[in-house]
């Protein structure tokens, strides 16, 4: 469903979280049905937003937001700012990212 390195294996996931970081996977209600076709605004399109991985540091900072297209900060620049993520997730879901 995605080509993220954190989902390749349990060992890979453990390596990315060994520093205390945690991941949240944010999917829209029907993310599995969104076709893998670049849309208007790629990678900020329906497919890109259909499933995202949000990495949170131990001190509750956003380390990265990775789109389903596998674009994130560090690869091609910042995919989403925290304000954009807040707007997409809504206040309640955004705040859930920071509760352990």
HELIX and SHEET records of a PDB file:
HELIX    1   1 UNK A    5  UNK A    7  5                                   3    
HELIX    2   2 UNK A   10  UNK A   17  1                                   8    
HELIX    3   3 UNK A   31  UNK A   33  5                                   3    
HELIX    4   4 UNK A   46  UNK A   50  1                                   5    
HELIX    5   5 UNK A   82  UNK A   89  1                                   8    
HELIX    6   6 UNK A   91  UNK A   96  1                                   6    
SHEET    1   A 3 UNK A  22  UNK A  27  0                                        
SHEET    2   A 3 UNK A  51  UNK A  56 -1                                        
SHEET    3   A 3 UNK A  62  UNK A  66 -1                                        
END                                                                             
